[in-house]
Amino acid sequence: MGRFEGKTTLITGGARGQGAEEARRLVQEGGQVVITDVLDDEGNALVRSLGGQAIFLHHDVADEDGWRRVIEQTQQFAGGLDGLVNNAGIVKLSPIGDTTRESFERHQRINELGVFFGMKFAAPLMMARSGGSIVNISSIRGMRSAGSDVSYVSSKWAVRGMTKTAALEFAPHAIRVNSIHPGVIMTPILSGLTPEALEERAARIPMKRIGTVDDVANLVLFLLSDEASYITGAEISIDGGMTL
């Protein structure tokens, strides 16, 4: 019997990269998955590869009514919810003086408001099942800045704070809430870099390698599982030592 047999997890921004790998692993371990994203073609292709254990829903995480629809469709698909991975996010780096209001607010809507809505609307379904696990994807830039990243950093630090607040509020309901803070991970975001640029990035990491989506999935699945039943409010860096 798989670790996630009889359990359903919702993953935002799950059409590709880290979210897609987490979806594959959850299905492999017996779980059902609701994948949401604005990337319809990639999301539908992923679900076709996973069979009847997964569905894809078009979803803008900053849209409150969209969250209501997603929750309703999740209930119709699986009858409830056990896990949530708030994975959807954007990043556009620029110095403070060059950062527009539109860019700043877009980071807050997707990276911050999207996480808030996810916790708000998923928690009642988990309470109905007497517990659950929420994993919020922050960043190492939610631990420290590297400069020229005010929009991104502010949104990812907010994820840390919201995680701890939700962990306290939901603990009596046996809902655990944790944040993870990836460093440089090999996802489509890095696909435009040359091999030389990738080597240069890896050289700056204490462990001398770029992380993989499998590295992140291992941590996410652990936090979603019953093996992490006494862990809540934690912030865990997965960065090869970059924040040391």
BABAPA-293606 format. One record per residue: residue number from 1; residue in three letters; chain; x, y, z of N, C-alpha, C in turn. Coordinates in steps of 0.02 Angstrom, whole numbers, plus 50000, padded with zeros to 5 digits. Each point is the difference from the previous one (the first is absolute). Layout:
{atom NUM; ALA; A; {X; Y; Z}; {X; Y; Z}; {X; Y; Z}}
...
# end
This chain:
{atom 1; MET; A; {50042; 49940; 50000}; {49958; 50060; 50000}; {50044; 50063; 50000}}
{atom 2; GLY; A; {49986; 50047; 49955}; {50040; 50060; 49995}; {49987; 50048; 50057}}
{atom 3; ARG; A; {50048; 50045; 50010}; {49994; 50049; 50055}; {49939; 50044; 49993}}
{atom 4; PHE; A; {49976; 50009; 49938}; {49946; 50047; 49989}; {49936; 49966; 49975}}
{atom 5; GLU; A; {49995; 49935; 50012}; {49940; 49963; 49982}; {49940; 50031; 50036}}
{atom 6; GLY; A; {49947; 50016; 49963}; {49940; 50029; 50030}; {50005; 50074; 50016}}
{atom 7; LYS; A; {50055; 50032; 49979}; {50009; 50071; 50015}; {50000; 50041; 49935}}
{atom 8; THR; A; {49976; 50062; 50006}; {49998; 50045; 49943}; {50039; 50063; 50016}}
{atom 9; THR; A; {50042; 50020; 49952}; {50041; 50060; 50008}; {49988; 50048; 49942}}
{atom 10; LEU; A; {49994; 50063; 50015}; {49993; 50053; 49950}; {50066; 50035; 49992}}
{atom 11; ILE; A; {50024; 50007; 49938}; {50063; 50033; 49987}; {49988; 50059; 49952}}
{atom 12; THR; A; {50013; 50061; 50022}; {49993; 50057; 49955}; {50065; 50008; 49961}}
{atom 13; GLY; A; {49994; 50028; 49940}; {50059; 50007; 49958}; {50033; 49933; 49985}}
{atom 14; GLY; A; {49957; 49949; 49991}; {50025; 49932; 49996}; {50010; 49973; 49930}}
{atom 15; ALA; A; {49995; 50041; 49949}; {50003; 49975; 49931}; {50070; 49980; 49979}}
{atom 16; ARG; A; {50051; 50028; 50032}; {50068; 49985; 49980}; {50046; 50010; 50060}}
{atom 17; GLY; A; {50064; 49984; 49991}; {50050; 50014; 50051}; {49989; 49962; 50065}}
{atom 18; GLN; A; {50010; 50034; 50056}; {49995; 49969; 50065}; {49931; 49971; 50012}}
{atom 19; GLY; A; {49948; 50038; 49984}; {49932; 49977; 50013}; {49983; 49937; 49962}}
{atom 20; ALA; A; {50022; 49996; 49937}; {49986; 49941; 49959}; {50034; 49938; 50028}}
{atom 21; GLU; A; {50062; 50008; 50022}; {50035; 49942; 50029}; {49966; 49977; 50064}}
{atom 22; GLU; A; {49977; 50046; 50040}; {49965; 49982; 50061}; {49935; 49962; 49984}}
{atom 23; ALA; A; {49965; 50022; 49947}; {49939; 49966; 49980}; {50015; 49929; 49978}}
{atom 24; ARG; A; {50052; 49991; 49960}; {50018; 49932; 49977}; {50015; 49955; 50060}}
{atom 25; ARG; A; {50039; 50025; 50047}; {50020; 49960; 50057}; {49940; 49982; 50044}}
{atom 26; LEU; A; {49955; 50048; 50009}; {49940; 49985; 50041}; {49958; 49946; 49969}}
{atom 27; VAL; A; {49991; 50002; 49935}; {49962; 49948; 49965}; {50035; 49933; 50005}}
{atom 28; GLN; A; {50066; 50000; 49992}; {50039; 49938; 50005}; {49991; 49968; 50069}}
{atom 29; GLU; A; {49990; 50042; 50051}; {49992; 49975; 50068}; {49927; 49993; 50021}}
{atom 30; GLY; A; {49956; 49996; 49950}; {49931; 49982; 50013}; {49951; 50056; 50010}}
{atom 31; GLY; A; {50023; 50062; 49994}; {49956; 50057; 50014}; {49961; 50024; 49940}}
{atom 32; GLN; A; {49950; 50041; 50014}; {49965; 50037; 49948}; {50025; 50072; 50002}}
{atom 33; VAL; A; {50002; 50032; 49941}; {50028; 50067; 49995}; {49955; 50046; 49959}}
{atom 34; VAL; A; {49990; 50059; 50025}; {49967; 50054; 49963}; {50055; 50049; 49981}}
{atom 35; ILE; A; {50013; 50007; 49936}; {50053; 50044; 49975}; {49967; 50062; 49972}}
{atom 36; THR; A; {50022; 50059; 50023}; {49973; 50062; 49974}; {50056; 50044; 49972}}
{atom 37; ASP; A; {49983; 50038; 49948}; {50051; 50043; 49968}; {49965; 50042; 49948}}
{atom 38; VAL; A; {50036; 50049; 49973}; {49975; 50038; 49942}; {50028; 49971; 49935}}
{atom 39; LEU; A; {50045; 49951; 50005}; {50030; 49968; 49941}; {49958; 49939; 49981}}
{atom 40; ASP; A; {49948; 50012; 49961}; {49951; 49947; 49986}; {50029; 49942; 49962}}
{atom 41; ASP; A; {50038; 50013; 49947}; {50026; 49945; 49958}; {50046; 49955; 50040}}
{atom 42; GLU; A; {50045; 50029; 50039}; {50046; 49960; 50040}; {49964; 49963; 50056}}
{atom 43; GLY; A; {49951; 50034; 50030}; {49963; 49968; 50054}; {49959; 49941; 49976}}
{atom 44; ASN; A; {49966; 50008; 49944}; {49960; 49945; 49972}; {50044; 49942; 49978}}
{atom 45; ALA; A; {50058; 50015; 49971}; {50046; 49947; 49979}; {50025; 49960; 50060}}
{atom 46; LEU; A; {50015; 50035; 50054}; {50023; 49967; 50061}; {49947; 49953; 50027}}
{atom 47; VAL; A; {49938; 50024; 50003}; {49945; 49960; 50027}; {49989; 49938; 49957}}
{atom 48; ARG; A; {50005; 50007; 49934}; {49992; 49941; 49956}; {50053; 49947; 50016}}
{atom 49; SER; A; {50059; 50021; 50018}; {50053; 49952; 50016}; {49990; 49967; 50068}}
{atom 50; LEU; A; {49957; 50029; 50042}; {49990; 49974; 50068}; {49938; 49956; 50007}}
{atom 51; GLY; A; {49958; 49999; 49950}; {49941; 49957; 50003}; {49946; 50030; 50042}}
{atom 52; GLY; A; {49955; 49958; 50024}; {49941; 50023; 50035}; {50011; 50025; 50071}}
{atom 53; GLN; A; {50062; 50000; 50023}; {50014; 50022; 50069}; {50011; 50075; 50005}}
{atom 54; ALA; A; {49995; 50036; 49943}; {50014; 50071; 50002}; {49952; 50037; 49953}}
{atom 55; ILE; A; {49985; 50063; 50018}; {49963; 50044; 49956}; {50037; 50066; 49996}}
{atom 56; PHE; A; {49989; 50036; 49944}; {50029; 50066; 49991}; {49945; 50052; 49998}}
{atom 57; LEU; A; {50010; 50057; 50034}; {49953; 50055; 50001}; {50036; 50064; 49984}}
{atom 58; HIS; A; {49974; 50038; 49952}; {50028; 50067; 49986}; {49986; 50043; 50061}}
{atom 59; HIS; A; {50052; 50038; 50021}; {49993; 50033; 50065}; {50050; 50057; 50006}}
{atom 60; ASP; A; {49974; 50060; 50011}; {50040; 50059; 50019}; {49996; 50004; 50076}}
{atom 61; VAL; A; {50056; 49990; 50034}; {49998; 49995; 50073}; {49983; 50066; 50034}}
{atom 62; ALA; A; {50004; 50055; 49963}; {49983; 50065; 50029}; {49925; 50016; 49994}}
{atom 63; ASP; A; {49962; 49955; 49971}; {49928; 50009; 49988}; {49961; 49963; 50054}}
{atom 64; GLU; A; {49967; 50037; 50044}; {49964; 49969; 50056}; {49944; 49955; 49975}}
{atom 65; ASP; A; {49961; 50023; 49951}; {49947; 49958; 49973}; {50028; 49938; 49967}}
{atom 66; GLY; A; {50058; 50007; 49969}; {50033; 49942; 49971}; {50016; 49947; 50052}}
{atom 67; TRP; A; {50021; 50022; 50059}; {50013; 49953; 50054}; {49937; 49964; 50022}}
{atom 68; ARG; A; {49945; 50036; 50002}; {49937; 49968; 50019}; {49982; 49945; 49949}}
{atom 69; ARG; A; {50010; 50014; 49937}; {49985; 49950; 49948}; {50047; 49939; 50007}}
{atom 70; VAL; A; {50063; 50013; 50012}; {50048; 49945; 50007}; {49982; 49956; 50060}}
{atom 71; ILE; A; {49982; 50030; 50055}; {49982; 49961; 50059}; {49937; 49959; 49987}}
{atom 72; GLU; A; {49952; 50030; 49967}; {49939; 49963; 49984}; {50014; 49941; 49954}}
{atom 73; GLN; A; {50043; 50010; 49949}; {50017; 49946; 49954}; {50043; 49947; 50034}}
{atom 74; THR; A; {50041; 50021; 50048}; {50039; 49951; 50039}; {49954; 49955; 50040}}
{atom 75; GLN; A; {49950; 50028; 50031}; {49952; 49960; 50037}; {49963; 49952; 49954}}
{atom 76; GLN; A; {49982; 50022; 49941}; {49966; 49956; 49953}; {50045; 49943; 49977}}
{atom 77; PHE; A; {50065; 50015; 49991}; {50047; 49949; 49976}; {50018; 49950; 50054}}
{atom 78; ALA; A; {50013; 50024; 50060}; {50029; 49956; 50052}; {49960; 49997; 50065}}
{atom 79; GLY; A; {49951; 50043; 50008}; {49960; 49999; 50061}; {50032; 50036; 50058}}
{atom 80; GLY; A; {50058; 50030; 49990}; {50034; 50035; 50055}; {50072; 50016; 49981}}
{atom 81; LEU; A; {50038; 50021; 50050}; {50069; 50020; 49988}; {50043; 49986; 50062}}
{atom 82; ASP; A; {50059; 49973; 49987}; {50046; 49984; 50055}; {50064; 50041; 49999}}
{atom 83; GLY; A; {50019; 50024; 49941}; {50063; 50037; 49994}; {49995; 50057; 49950}}
{atom 84; LEU; A; {50039; 50052; 50012}; {50003; 50057; 49954}; {50073; 50021; 49993}}
{atom 85; VAL; A; {50022; 50008; 49938}; {50066; 50028; 49986}; {49989; 50066; 49964}}
{atom 86; ASN; A; {50013; 50055; 50035}; {49996; 50066; 49969}; {50065; 50013; 49962}}
{atom 87; ASN; A; {50001; 49977; 49938}; {50061; 50000; 49961}; {50002; 50057; 49948}}
{atom 88; ALA; A; {49942; 50025; 49978}; {49998; 50050; 49947}; {50038; 50063; 50021}}
{atom 89; GLY; A; {50038; 50027; 49953}; {50037; 50061; 50016}; {50033; 50029; 49938}}
{atom 90; ILE; A; {50021; 50063; 50005}; {50036; 50033; 49946}; {50061; 50035; 50029}}
{atom 91; VAL; A; {50047; 50016; 49957}; {50058; 50039; 50021}; {50023; 50044; 49942}}
{atom 92; LYS; A; {50007; 50064; 50013}; {50031; 50047; 49954}; {50042; 50047; 50042}}
{atom 93; LEU; A; {50065; 49998; 49990}; {50047; 50036; 50042}; {50014; 50069; 49970}}
{atom 94; SER; A; {50003; 50051; 50043}; {50018; 50067; 49978}; {50018; 50042; 50061}}
{atom 95; PRO; A; {50046; 50049; 49993}; {50015; 50045; 50055}; {49937; 50039; 50021}}
{atom 96; ILE; A; {50000; 50024; 50062}; {49942; 50035; 50027}; {49980; 50058; 49954}}
{atom 97; GLY; A; {50049; 50038; 49978}; {49985; 50058; 49959}; {49969; 49984; 49932}}
{atom 98; ASP; A; {50011; 49939; 49976}; {49973; 49979; 49936}; {49937; 49957; 50007}}
{atom 99; THR; A; {49980; 49986; 50062}; {49942; 49957; 50011}; {49936; 50040; 49994}}
{atom 100; THR; A; {49956; 49978; 49957}; {49937; 50035; 49991}; {49949; 49977; 50052}}
{atom 101; ARG; A; {49951; 50042; 50010}; {49945; 49981; 50046}; {49966; 49936; 49974}}
{atom 102; GLU; A; {49991; 49996; 49934}; {49966; 49942; 49971}; {50038; 49936; 50014}}
{atom 103; SER; A; {50066; 50003; 49992}; {50041; 49940; 50012}; {49998; 49981; 50074}}
{atom 104; PHE; A; {50006; 50050; 50044}; {49999; 49986; 50071}; {49933; 49969; 50021}}
{atom 105; GLU; A; {49945; 50029; 49977}; {49935; 49975; 50019}; {49986; 49931; 49970}}
{atom 106; ARG; A; {50026; 49986; 49941}; {49990; 49934; 49970}; {50034; 49946; 50041}}
{atom 107; HIS; A; {50060; 50014; 50025}; {50033; 49952; 50045}; {49959; 49988; 50063}}
{atom 108; GLN; A; {49971; 50053; 50028}; {49961; 49992; 50061}; {49936; 49960; 49986}}
{atom 109; ARG; A; {49969; 50012; 49942}; {49938; 49965; 49985}; {50012; 49925; 49991}}
{atom 110; ILE; A; {50051; 49982; 49961}; {50010; 49929; 49985}; {50037; 49965; 50056}}
{atom 111; ASN; A; {50057; 50028; 50022}; {50042; 49965; 50049}; {49974; 50003; 50071}}
{atom 112; GLU; A; {49962; 50053; 50016}; {49978; 50010; 50068}; {49925; 49988; 50008}}
{atom 113; LEU; A; {49960; 50037; 49961}; {49927; 49992; 50005}; {49979; 49930; 49980}}
{atom 114; GLY; A; {50035; 49971; 49950}; {49984; 49932; 49979}; {50010; 49949; 50056}}
{atom 115; VAL; A; {50052; 50009; 50040}; {50013; 49955; 50057}; {49946; 50011; 50054}}
{atom 116; PHE; A; {49983; 50062; 50013}; {49947; 50015; 50049}; {49934; 49967; 49980}}
{atom 117; PHE; A; {49979; 50010; 49938}; {49938; 49969; 49977}; {50003; 49924; 50005}}
{atom 118; GLY; A; {50057; 49972; 49982}; {50007; 49927; 50003}; {49987; 49974; 50070}}
{atom 119; MET; A; {50032; 50031; 50050}; {49991; 49977; 50068}; {49928; 50013; 50024}}
{atom 120; LYS; A; {49973; 50058; 49983}; {49932; 50017; 50021}; {49949; 49951; 49975}}
{atom 121; PHE; A; {50004; 49982; 49936}; {49948; 49958; 49971}; {50013; 49925; 50008}}
{atom 122; ALA; A; {50062; 49980; 50008}; {50015; 49929; 50008}; {49988; 49976; 50072}}
{atom 123; ALA; A; {50012; 50044; 50048}; {49996; 49979; 50070}; {49933; 49970; 50020}}
{atom 124; PRO; A; {49943; 50028; 49979}; {49936; 49968; 50020}; {49993; 49929; 49976}}
{atom 125; LEU; A; {50025; 49985; 49940}; {49997; 49931; 49975}; {50043; 49954; 50042}}
{atom 126; MET; A; {50058; 50024; 50022}; {50044; 49960; 50043}; {49969; 49991; 50069}}
{atom 127; MET; A; {49969; 50052; 50026}; {49967; 49994; 50065}; {49945; 49947; 49997}}
{atom 128; ALA; A; {49966; 49996; 49944}; {49947; 49949; 49992}; {50029; 49930; 50001}}
{atom 129; ARG; A; {50064; 49993; 49984}; {50034; 49935; 50002}; {50043; 49992; 50062}}
{atom 130; SER; A; {49992; 50045; 50047}; {50035; 49997; 50065}; {50075; 50007; 49993}}
{atom 131; GLY; A; {50023; 50038; 49950}; {50071; 50013; 49995}; {50025; 50004; 49929}}
{atom 132; GLY; A; {50062; 50023; 49993}; {50030; 50005; 49934}; {50067; 50034; 50004}}
{atom 133; SER; A; {50029; 50014; 49942}; {50066; 50031; 49997}; {50002; 50051; 49944}}
{atom 134; ILE; A; {50027; 50059; 50015}; {50009; 50053; 49950}; {50075; 50014; 49995}}
{atom 135; VAL; A; {50025; 50001; 49939}; {50070; 50017; 49988}; {50001; 50062; 49956}}
{atom 136; ASN; A; {50028; 50054; 50026}; {50005; 50062; 49964}; {50071; 50007; 49971}}
{atom 137; ILE; A; {50004; 50011; 49935}; {50065; 50006; 49968}; {50023; 50072; 50002}}
{atom 138; SER; A; {50050; 50014; 50040}; {50030; 50065; 50003}; {50064; 49999; 49957}}
{atom 139; SER; A; {50055; 50021; 50026}; {50063; 50004; 49962}; {50056; 50016; 50049}}
{atom 140; ILE; A; {50062; 49988; 49980}; {50055; 50024; 50042}; {49998; 50077; 50005}}
{atom 141; ARG; A; {49968; 50032; 49951}; {49992; 50073; 50004}; {49943; 50019; 50047}}
{atom 142; GLY; A; {49968; 49951; 50029}; {49957; 50011; 50057}; {50038; 49993; 50065}}
{atom 143; MET; A; {50066; 49986; 49995}; {50044; 49997; 50058}; {50050; 50058; 50000}}
{atom 144; ARG; A; {50022; 50019; 49940}; {50046; 50057; 49994}; {49995; 50027; 49929}}
{atom 145; SER; A; {50016; 50063; 49991}; {49999; 50031; 49934}; {50068; 49992; 49966}}
{atom 146; ALA; A; {49998; 50003; 49933}; {50061; 50003; 49961}; {50006; 50066; 49963}}
{atom 147; GLY; A; {49953; 50046; 50013}; {50000; 50064; 49966}; {49959; 49998; 49936}}
{atom 148; SER; A; {49972; 50057; 49981}; {49961; 50007; 49938}; {49941; 49952; 49998}}
{atom 149; ASP; A; {49969; 49988; 50057}; {49946; 49950; 50002}; {49946; 50019; 50050}}
{atom 150; VAL; A; {49986; 50065; 50006}; {49954; 50023; 50052}; {49931; 49970; 49994}}
{atom 151; SER; A; {49973; 49994; 49939}; {49932; 49973; 49990}; {49998; 49927; 50021}}
{atom 152; TYR; A; {50048; 49962; 49977}; {50002; 49928; 50013}; {50014; 49987; 50074}}
{atom 153; VAL; A; {50050; 50033; 50027}; {50019; 49989; 50071}; {49942; 50017; 50046}}
{atom 154; SER; A; {49967; 50056; 49989}; {49946; 50020; 50045}; {49944; 49948; 49999}}
{atom 155; SER; A; {49985; 49973; 49941}; {49947; 49950; 49996}; {50020; 49935; 50033}}
{atom 156; LYS; A; {50063; 49980; 49994}; {50022; 49936; 50028}; {50012; 50005; 50076}}
{atom 157; TRP; A; {50019; 50059; 50025}; {50002; 50008; 50073}; {49929; 49998; 50028}}
{atom 158; ALA; A; {49953; 50026; 49964}; {49930; 49997; 50022}; {49976; 49928; 50007}}
{atom 159; VAL; A; {50022; 49957; 49954}; {49982; 49930; 50004}; {50025; 49969; 50065}}
{atom 160; ARG; A; {50060; 50018; 50022}; {50026; 49976; 50064}; {49954; 50019; 50057}}
{atom 161; GLY; A; {49981; 50064; 50002}; {49958; 50024; 50055}; {49931; 49969; 49999}}
{atom 162; MET; A; {49970; 49996; 49941}; {49933; 49970; 49996}; {50002; 49926; 50020}}
{atom 163; THR; A; {50054; 49966; 49983}; {50007; 49929; 50018}; {49998; 49991; 50075}}
{atom 164; LYS; A; {50037; 50042; 50036}; {50002; 49993; 50073}; {49933; 50018; 50032}}
{atom 165; THR; A; {49968; 50052; 49973}; {49934; 50019; 50025}; {49950; 49944; 49990}}
{atom 166; ALA; A; {49999; 49971; 49941}; {49953; 49946; 49985}; {50016; 49938; 50041}}
{atom 167; ALA; A; {50065; 49986; 50010}; {50018; 49941; 50040}; {49972; 50005; 50070}}
{atom 168; LEU; A; {50003; 50059; 50031}; {49971; 50010; 50066}; {49924; 49993; 49999}}
{atom 169; GLU; A; {49969; 50031; 49951}; {49927; 50002; 49997}; {49971; 49931; 49986}}
{atom 170; PHE; A; {50033; 49961; 49956}; {49972; 49936; 49978}; {50023; 49941; 50043}}
{atom 171; ALA; A; {50049; 50010; 50044}; {50025; 49944; 50040}; {49946; 49963; 50039}}
{atom 172; PRO; A; {49952; 50034; 50030}; {49947; 49963; 50036}; {49958; 49956; 49955}}
{atom 173; HIS; A; {50003; 50012; 49935}; {49962; 49959; 49952}; {50042; 49946; 49968}}
{atom 174; ALA; A; {50061; 49990; 50026}; {50047; 49950; 49974}; {50019; 50014; 49927}}
{atom 175; ILE; A; {50001; 50064; 49982}; {50025; 50020; 49934}; {50069; 50031; 50010}}
{atom 176; ARG; A; {50049; 49970; 49968}; {50069; 50024; 50004}; {50014; 50047; 49942}}
{atom 177; VAL; A; {50039; 50053; 50013}; {50017; 50049; 49948}; {50075; 50015; 50005}}
{atom 178; ASN; A; {50036; 49987; 49946}; {50072; 50010; 49999}; {50020; 50036; 49935}}
{atom 179; SER; A; {50057; 50035; 50002}; {50026; 50032; 49940}; {50067; 49969; 49982}}
{atom 180; ILE; A; {50012; 49994; 49935}; {50066; 49978; 49977}; {50029; 50055; 49957}}
{atom 181; HIS; A; {50067; 50001; 49998}; {50036; 50057; 49971}; {50053; 49974; 49951}}
{atom 182; PRO; A; {49979; 49985; 49938}; {50048; 49974; 49951}; {50051; 50052; 49979}}
{atom 183; GLY; A; {50059; 49975; 49984}; {50052; 50042; 49970}; {49996; 49994; 49924}}
{atom 184; VAL; A; {50058; 49990; 49969}; {50002; 49993; 49927}; {49979; 49929; 49982}}
{atom 185; ILE; A; {49944; 49994; 49966}; {49972; 49935; 49982}; {49994; 49996; 49924}}
{atom 186; MET; A; {50017; 49944; 49970}; {49997; 49992; 49927}; {49927; 49992; 49979}}
{atom 187; THR; A; {49970; 50056; 49980}; {49931; 50003; 49975}; {50000; 50038; 49934}}
{atom 188; PRO; A; {49942; 50005; 49967}; {49998; 50037; 49937}; {50025; 50072; 50005}}
{atom 189; ILE; A; {49998; 50029; 50060}; {50025; 50069; 50009}; {50074; 50005; 49981}}
{atom 190; LEU; A; {50038; 49946; 50010}; {50072; 50000; 49984}; {50015; 49975; 49930}}
{atom 191; SER; A; {49949; 49982; 49962}; {50012; 49968; 49936}; {50036; 50044; 49950}}
{atom 192; GLY; A; {49996; 50066; 50009}; {50033; 50045; 49952}; {50073; 50012; 50014}}
{atom 193; LEU; A; {50027; 49973; 50055}; {50070; 50011; 50018}; {50046; 49952; 49962}}
{atom 194; THR; A; {50058; 50024; 49982}; {50049; 49958; 49966}; {50032; 49951; 50050}}
{atom 195; PRO; A; {50030; 49946; 49976}; {50035; 49954; 50045}; {50052; 50035; 50043}}
{atom 196; GLU; A; {50034; 50049; 49970}; {50051; 50037; 50037}; {49968; 50040; 50057}}
{atom 197; ALA; A; {49943; 50031; 49987}; {49966; 50038; 50052}; {49975; 49955; 50056}}
{atom 198; LEU; A; {49976; 49941; 49982}; {49978; 49952; 50050}; {50059; 49977; 50044}}
{atom 199; GLU; A; {50056; 49988; 49968}; {50060; 49979; 50038}; {50022; 50055; 50048}}
{atom 200; GLU; A; {49995; 50063; 49977}; {50019; 50056; 50042}; {49955; 50005; 50061}}
{atom 201; ARG; A; {49935; 49989; 49989}; {49953; 50001; 50056}; {50015; 49944; 50049}}
{atom 202; ALA; A; {50012; 49941; 49974}; {50013; 49942; 50043}; {50063; 50011; 50042}}
{atom 203; ALA; A; {50050; 50034; 49972}; {50062; 50012; 50035}; {49991; 50044; 50062}}
{atom 204; ARG; A; {49946; 50041; 50000}; {49988; 50045; 50057}; {49960; 49965; 50056}}
{atom 205; ILE; A; {49979; 49939; 49988}; {49960; 49963; 50049}; {50047; 49956; 50041}}
{atom 206; PRO; A; {49997; 50001; 50067}; {50046; 49960; 50040}; {50002; 49926; 49979}}
{atom 207; MET; A; {49943; 49970; 49982}; {50000; 49930; 49980}; {50019; 49991; 49927}}
{atom 208; LYS; A; {50014; 50054; 49964}; {50027; 49999; 49932}; {49955; 49966; 49948}}
{atom 209; ARG; A; {49935; 50004; 50011}; {49954; 49977; 49949}; {49934; 50037; 50005}}
{atom 210; ILE; A; {49966; 50003; 49944}; {49933; 50029; 49998}; {49950; 49947; 50022}}
{atom 211; GLY; A; {49951; 50021; 50038}; {49950; 49952; 50025}; {49954; 49976; 49944}}
{atom 212; THR; A; {49966; 49945; 50013}; {49955; 49970; 49951}; {49928; 50004; 50026}}
{atom 213; VAL; A; {49952; 49993; 49955}; {49930; 49998; 50021}; {49987; 49939; 50044}}
{atom 214; ASP; A; {50039; 49948; 49991}; {49992; 49941; 50043}; {50022; 50015; 50071}}
{atom 215; ASP; A; {50053; 50040; 50008}; {50021; 50021; 50067}; {49942; 50035; 50036}}
{atom 216; VAL; A; {49968; 50046; 49965}; {49945; 50038; 50030}; {49941; 49954; 50014}}
{atom 217; ALA; A; {49984; 49956; 49952}; {49943; 49955; 50009}; {50009; 49955; 50061}}
{atom 218; ASN; A; {50062; 49977; 50012}; {50013; 49959; 50059}; {49980; 50036; 50064}}
{atom 219; LEU; A; {50017; 50063; 50004}; {49983; 50039; 50060}; {49926; 50014; 50005}}
{atom 220; VAL; A; {49969; 50020; 49945}; {49929; 50015; 50000}; {49959; 49939; 50020}}
{atom 221; LEU; A; {50016; 49942; 49970}; {49962; 49940; 50016}; {50010; 49979; 50072}}
{atom 222; PHE; A; {50059; 50010; 50027}; {50011; 49985; 50071}; {49955; 50044; 50043}}
{atom 223; LEU; A; {49997; 50065; 49986}; {49959; 50045; 50041}; {49926; 49987; 49991}}
{atom 224; LEU; A; {49979; 49976; 49942}; {49930; 49983; 49990}; {49981; 49935; 50036}}
{atom 225; SER; A; {50049; 49957; 50011}; {49986; 49933; 50025}; {49991; 49998; 50076}}
{atom 226; ASP; A; {49975; 49944; 50023}; {49992; 49989; 50072}; {50067; 49994; 50036}}
{atom 227; GLU; A; {50053; 49989; 49962}; {50067; 49996; 50031}; {50020; 50067; 50031}}
{atom 228; ALA; A; {49969; 50055; 49978}; {50015; 50067; 50027}; {49945; 50023; 50047}}
{atom 229; SER; A; {49967; 49954; 50033}; {49939; 50017; 50038}; {50012; 50047; 50059}}
{atom 230; TYR; A; {50063; 50010; 50021}; {50013; 50045; 50057}; {50039; 50061; 49978}}
{atom 231; ILE; A; {49999; 50015; 49936}; {50036; 50058; 49973}; {49950; 50051; 49975}}
{atom 232; THR; A; {50000; 50059; 50029}; {49958; 50054; 49975}; {50033; 50067; 50015}}
{atom 233; GLY; A; {49988; 50049; 49956}; {50030; 50066; 50009}; {50074; 50003; 49983}}
{atom 234; ALA; A; {50027; 49946; 49970}; {50071; 49998; 49984}; {50014; 50037; 49935}}
{atom 235; GLU; A; {50060; 50025; 49994}; {50025; 50029; 49937}; {50065; 49962; 49983}}
{atom 236; ILE; A; {49998; 49965; 49945}; {50054; 49955; 49983}; {50032; 50021; 49935}}
{atom 237; SER; A; {50065; 50016; 50003}; {50037; 50018; 49940}; {50021; 49936; 49964}}
{atom 238; ILE; A; {49993; 50000; 49934}; {50025; 49946; 49958}; {50040; 50032; 49944}}
{atom 239; ASP; A; {50064; 50013; 50016}; {50039; 50046; 49958}; {50073; 49981; 49993}}
{atom 240; GLY; A; {50019; 49939; 50021}; {50070; 49980; 49994}; {50047; 50040; 50043}}
{atom 241; GLY; A; {49972; 50037; 50049}; {50042; 50038; 50046}; {50006; 50074; 49983}}
{atom 242; MET; A; {49960; 50025; 49953}; {50008; 50069; 49978}; {49984; 50051; 50055}}
{atom 243; THR; A; {49957; 49983; 50047}; {49983; 50049; 50052}; {50045; 49994; 50062}}
{atom 244; LEU; A; {50051; 49958; 49996}; {50045; 49993; 50058}; {50044; 50063; 50007}}
# end
